[in-house]
Amino acid sequence: MTDKPIEKMTFEEGMAALEAVVSQLEKGEVALEQSIALYERGAKLKAHCAAKLAEAEAKVELIRAAEGKAIGTTPAEGL
């Protein structure tokens, strides 16, 4: 586990840290208190990664809008 603050992590760093947390929790080899702390960290990492992904999606939409292309996504039914 890294000491880097979550808010300073890149998306990739956050995903790697989240995967490490999930791996530790799945093994079930940590004490209850540590499991709770890991779960809390995992929740923060998930939120951070979701925010980073939303930022990237917004940037792509702005680029597409500037190019005159359709923005947003529409689910394709039946595909």
N, C-alpha and C positions, 0 to 999 in steps of 0.2 A: 504494500500500500504506500502511496506517495504522500508526502506532506504538503504538496501543492494545494492551495485553496481551490475548492471546487469552482468558484466563480472565475478563476483564472485559467481553467482547463480548456483546451480546445475540445471540439466535439469528439475527435478520435481518442483523446486522453480520457475524456469522461466515459466513453463507451468501454474502453479497456478497463477502467477502474470499476465500472458497473459490472462487467463480466467477472472480474475478480471477486467482487462482493457476492454475486450470485453463486459462484463456484464454492466459496467458503460456506455459505449458508446451506447449499445442497449437500455438502459433505456431512454436515451435522456434527462436526467435531469441535465446536466452540461452545463455551459456557453460555448460559441463558442471557446474562447481562451483555456479553460481547455480541451475541446474536441480535439483541435489540439495537445495540449501537450500529451494527452492520446494516440492519434493516433501515434504520434512520438515514444512514449515509447513502444507501442504495436509493431511497426515495428522493433525496436531494440530488443525487447524480442523474436519476431519471428525469427530474424536472429540468435540470440544467441542460441535458442533451436535447430534450424536447424543445426548449427555448432556442437553442442553437440551430436546430433543424428548422424551426419556424422562421428564424431570421434568414436562413439561407433560402427558404422557399419564397419569402417576401422579396428578396433581392432578385431571384430568378423571374418572378412575376413582373417586377419593375422593368427588368431588361426586356422581357417579352413585350410588355406594353409599349416601351419606347421604340421597339422594332415594328410595332403595329400588328403584333400577333395576338391571338386570343390568350387571355389570362385565366387563371383558375383551372380547376379540374372538375370534370363531370363524370360520375361513375357510368361505365358502360354496362348496361344490363345484358345478361345472357352471354357474356364473353368469358 
